[in-house]
Amino acid sequence: MTLTKTDIVGSIREKVLFRKRDKGRQQFLFPEMDYRMLSKKRASELVDTTLEIIKRNLEKGDTLLITGFGKFKVRFKWARKGRNPRTGEQIILRSHRVLNFQCSPILRKKINKDKG
């Protein structure tokens, strides 16, 4: 299964609840009515803003650490000689930056825990 941005927005809407300021009569009998969900538009804006901040910092070459999740690092690779696998022709690969992800030990334990 692939997690999409829409799935993340939906998950945020389910998890983030706001307490209503004014209490109606029914809210004393049903405490679950005391909360309201985040709007879909606002949740989408939060996800977009978070992803933009992450992208902007990675474009600058900064390291991004999300505690409990992992670390994103931007590495520089120098130009080097290469070979076209189809034709065998020698080519020069340009220098470029690559993104590496290092998983946190907490996430690694959760991923690798036994299911039985």
Residue pairs with C-beta under 8 A, 6 or more apart in sequence:
5 44
5 47
5 51
8 47
9 40
9 43
9 44
9 47
10 43
12 38
12 43
12 46
12 47
13 37
13 38
13 39
13 40
13 43
14 37
16 37
16 38
16 43
17 35
17 36
17 37
17 38
18 35
18 36
18 37
18 38
19 34
19 35
20 27
20 34
20 35
20 36
23 34
24 33
26 33
27 33
27 34
38 46
54 64
54 72
57 64
58 64
58 72
58 74
58 99
61 74
61 97
62 74
63 71
63 72
63 73
63 74
64 71
64 72
65 71
65 72
66 72
66 104
67 104
68 104
68 106
68 107
69 103
69 104
69 107
70 101
70 102
70 103
70 104
70 107
71 101
71 102
71 104
72 99
72 100
72 101
73 99
73 100
73 101
73 102
74 97
74 98
74 99
74 100
75 97
75 98
75 99
75 100
76 95
76 96
76 97
77 95
77 96
77 97
77 98
78 95
79 92
79 93
79 94
79 95
80 92
80 93
81 90
81 91
81 92
81 93
82 90
82 91
82 92
82 93
83 89
83 90
83 91
84 91
103 111
